[in-house]
Amino acid sequence: MIEANDIRVELPDFGVIAVGGAEARSFLGNLLTADVRTVSGTVGVFTAWCDAKGRALATLWLVQRGDVFYLVLPAERIQSVLSGLTRYRLRSKVTLEDVSSGVAVTGLSGDPARLATALGTKWPATVYGCQDAAQGLVLSIPASGEPRGLYLGDLPAMPTVHAEKPAFWDWQDVMAGIPWITGATVGEFIPQMLNLGLLGGLCFTKGCYPGQEVIARLHYRGQLKRQMFLATLETGSGIPLPGTPLYGEGLSESLGVVVQAAPDPAGTVKLLAVVKRDDKDRSLVHAGQPAGPLVWFS
């Protein structure tokens, strides 16, 4: 019997980079915003890779299986991120490889006990917890409703779990506040604007990484002027692309940018947008152009 609330979603628009070698952990720790020292076979993290100005070049899930670390991010960013990380390798004892063709990414949502039974393993006890399985691993990730997990590897047959389309997972990511950097938004946001601290993806007690000075200064001085918020788009307006500007009523200058958007099963469109905090509560905000579709912030 198929459980309607138990969902699996194949995610072909996500890819995977494998980082191995004796110095893989220190290599990643010197590049990513999270504390890679905490990542293990039982704990993963959501984190970012930034440029020297503290602007996010990529956001990603980071997990470990055996001696190898896996970076999960939008497939469109794989080659650029792989090339960028490779430039930092120098003489480090590190290997980097795009393994997207051999490591499938699947989203899971629903009752943890039933999903664990279908997977033939245990469900992680906490959010960001990892659990090894016969042909992969599952990472428990933030959710706004039913518990969620990300499965890497060959998914076993799950006849009791309902299959959904990727748009459903996109909506769940939006509702959970998971921000994805795409080609349109590379270099647009400092991690705090994307609420990466709330997601556990920022560390201020480790060694240097690209952009750390800018990110730390913003943290300690507390002068964050733009931040990501959940919003709803006017019905019948289509789905705005990442990078779509937002405008206040009567203003020609943009007050924010769409990070990502997805259709809601109820028929509306939900989106994450980074906006000026002082302008978020304006009575009228428009998407795309000053007289575009209306946007309401939660």
C-alpha positions in Angstrom: 0.0 0.0 0.0 1.4 3.4 -1.0 1.5 6.0 1.8 0.4 9.3 0.3 2.4 11.3 2.9 5.6 9.4 2.2 7.4 11.0 -0.8 10.4 10.3 -2.9 11.7 12.7 -5.5 14.5 12.0 -8.0 16.6 15.1 -8.3 18.5 15.0 -11.6 19.1 18.8 -11.3 21.5 18.2 -8.4 25.1 16.9 -8.9 27.8 15.5 -6.6 31.5 16.3 -6.2 33.7 13.8 -4.3 36.7 15.1 -2.4 39.1 12.5 -1.1 42.7 12.1 0.0 44.7 12.4 3.2 44.1 16.2 3.4 40.5 16.4 2.3 39.1 17.6 5.6 41.6 20.4 6.1 41.3 21.4 2.4 37.6 21.8 2.6 37.9 23.4 6.1 40.1 26.1 4.5 37.5 26.9 1.8 34.0 26.4 3.3 32.1 28.6 5.8 31.1 25.7 8.1 33.2 23.9 10.6 34.2 20.9 8.6 35.7 19.4 11.7 32.2 18.5 12.9 31.4 16.5 9.7 31.6 12.7 10.0 29.8 9.6 8.9 27.0 10.5 11.3 26.8 14.3 10.9 26.5 16.5 7.7 26.1 20.3 7.2 24.7 22.9 4.9 27.5 25.4 4.0 28.8 27.8 1.4 31.9 28.5 -0.6 32.6 32.3 -1.0 34.9 34.6 -2.9 37.4 36.9 -1.2 34.7 39.6 -0.8 32.5 37.1 1.2 30.0 36.6 -1.6 28.6 33.1 -2.0 29.8 31.3 -5.1 27.9 28.1 -4.1 25.8 26.7 -1.4 25.9 22.9 -0.8 25.2 19.9 1.4 28.4 18.4 2.8 28.5 14.8 4.0 31.1 12.1 4.6 31.1 8.4 3.8 34.2 6.5 4.6 37.2 8.6 3.8 35.4 10.6 1.1 33.5 13.9 1.4 30.5 14.5 -0.9 29.4 18.0 -2.0 25.8 18.1 -3.2 24.7 21.2 -5.1 22.8 22.3 -8.2 24.1 20.5 -11.3 24.5 23.7 -13.2 27.2 24.8 -10.8 29.1 21.5 -10.6 31.8 22.2 -13.3 32.4 25.8 -12.2 32.7 24.8 -8.5 34.9 21.9 -9.4 37.2 24.1 -11.5 37.3 26.7 -8.7 38.2 24.2 -6.0 40.8 22.6 -8.1 42.7 25.9 -8.4 43.2 25.8 -4.6 44.5 22.2 -4.5 48.1 23.1 -5.4 50.2 20.4 -3.6 47.5 19.3 -1.2 47.0 15.5 -1.0 43.4 15.8 -2.3 41.4 14.4 -5.2 38.4 16.1 -6.7 35.9 14.4 -9.0 32.5 15.0 -10.5 30.7 11.8 -9.6 27.2 12.9 -10.5 26.8 10.2 -13.1 27.4 7.5 -10.5 25.8 9.0 -7.4 22.1 9.6 -7.6 20.4 12.2 -5.4 16.9 11.6 -4.1 14.7 13.6 -1.8 12.6 11.8 0.8 9.8 13.2 2.9 7.3 11.6 5.3 7.2 9.4 8.4 10.8 8.6 9.4 9.9 5.1 10.7 8.2 4.1 7.5 10.9 5.6 5.3 13.6 3.9 7.3 11.8 0.5 6.8 11.6 1.2 3.1 15.3 2.0 2.9 16.3 -1.0 5.0 18.2 1.2 7.5 17.6 3.6 10.4 16.5 7.2 10.0 18.9 9.7 11.5 17.9 10.7 15.0 18.5 14.5 14.5 18.4 17.0 11.8 21.8 17.0 9.9 22.3 13.5 11.2 23.6 10.9 8.6 22.9 7.2 8.4 24.8 4.8 6.3 22.8 2.3 4.1 23.7 -0.7 2.0 24.0 1.3 -1.2 24.3 4.9 0.0 23.5 7.2 2.9 20.7 9.4 4.1 21.1 12.9 5.5 18.3 14.3 7.6 17.6 17.9 6.6 15.5 20.9 7.8 11.8 20.8 7.0 8.8 23.0 7.5 6.4 20.1 7.7 7.0 16.3 7.4 10.6 15.3 8.2 12.9 15.3 5.2 16.0 13.5 4.1 18.5 13.5 1.2 19.6 10.1 -0.1 22.8 9.7 -2.0 23.4 6.5 -3.9 21.3 3.7 -5.5 17.8 3.9 -4.0 16.3 0.5 -3.2 12.8 -0.3 -4.4 10.3 1.6 -2.3 6.9 0.4 -3.5 5.1 2.0 -0.5 6.6 5.5 -1.1 4.8 7.9 -3.5 6.9 9.4 -6.3 6.7 13.2 -6.8 8.2 15.6 -9.4 11.3 17.8 -8.6 9.0 20.9 -8.4 7.6 19.4 -5.2 11.1 19.2 -3.7 11.8 22.8 -4.9 8.8 23.9 -2.9 9.8 22.0 0.2 13.3 23.6 0.0 11.7 27.1 -0.3 9.5 26.4 2.7 12.4 25.1 4.8 14.5 28.2 3.9 17.2 26.3 2.0 18.9 28.8 -0.4 20.5 27.6 -3.6 23.0 29.7 -5.5 22.6 29.4 -9.2 24.3 31.1 -12.2 22.1 34.1 -11.9 22.9 34.8 -8.2 26.6 33.9 -8.0 28.4 36.6 -6.0 25.2 38.3 -5.0 24.9 37.4 -1.3 27.0 37.3 1.8 26.1 34.1 3.8 24.3 36.0 6.6 21.9 37.4 4.0 20.9 33.8 3.2 20.4 32.9 6.9 23.3 30.5 6.8 24.0 31.0 10.4 20.5 29.9 11.3 21.1 26.8 9.2 24.3 26.0 11.0 26.5 26.7 8.0 28.8 29.4 9.5 31.7 29.1 12.0 33.5 31.9 13.6 36.0 29.9 15.7 38.0 28.1 13.0 40.8 29.0 10.7 40.7 31.3 7.7 38.7 30.7 4.5 37.9 33.0 1.5 35.8 36.0 2.6 36.1 35.3 6.3 37.2 38.8 7.2 34.1 40.3 5.6 31.7 37.7 7.0 33.2 38.0 10.5 33.1 41.8 10.5 29.4 41.7 9.6 28.8 39.1 12.4 30.5 41.0 15.1 29.3 44.5 14.2 25.7 43.4 13.6 25.0 45.6 10.6 23.1 43.2 8.4 20.9 45.3 6.2 19.6 42.7 3.8 18.2 39.3 4.7 16.3 36.4 3.1 12.6 36.0 3.8 9.8 33.7 2.7 7.1 35.3 0.4 4.1 34.5 -1.7 3.6 35.7 -5.3 0.4 37.0 -6.7 -1.7 34.1 -8.2 -1.4 33.6 -11.9 1.9 35.4 -12.3 4.2 32.5 -13.3 7.3 31.5 -11.5 10.0 34.2 -11.2 13.6 33.1 -12.0 16.5 33.4 -9.5 17.9 36.9 -9.7 14.5 38.5 -10.5 14.5 42.0 -8.9 11.8 43.2 -6.5 10.5 46.8 -6.3 8.7 48.9 -3.8 5.5 50.7 -4.9 6.5 53.8 -6.9 10.3 53.1 -6.6 12.5 52.5 -9.7 15.4 51.1 -7.6 15.3 47.4 -6.6 14.9 46.7 -2.9 15.6 43.0 -3.2 16.3 39.9 -5.3 14.6 36.5 -5.7 16.8 33.6 -4.6 14.5 30.9 -5.8 10.8 30.2 -6.3 8.5 27.2 -6.7 4.9 26.4 -7.1 2.9 25.5 -4.0 0.6 22.4 -4.1 -2.2 24.8 -3.1 -1.8 26.7 -6.4 0.2 29.7 -5.3 3.9 30.4 -5.8 6.3 30.6 -2.8 9.7 32.2 -3.0 12.8 33.1 -1.0 14.0 36.6 -1.5 16.8 38.7 -0.1 15.5 42.2 0.6 16.4 45.3 2.5 15.1 44.6 6.0 13.6 48.1 6.4 11.6 47.7 3.2 10.2 44.1 3.7 7.0 45.3 5.3 6.1 47.8 2.6 2.4 47.6 1.7 3.2 46.8 -1.9 6.2 45.0 -3.4 6.4 44.0 -7.0 8.4 41.3 -8.8 10.3 41.8 -12.1 9.4 45.4 -12.6 8.0 48.4 -10.6 4.4 47.5 -11.8 4.9 43.7 -11.8 3.1 41.0 -9.9 2.6 41.6 -6.2 4.7 39.9 -3.5 3.6 39.4 0.1 6.2 38.5 2.8 5.4 36.1 5.6 
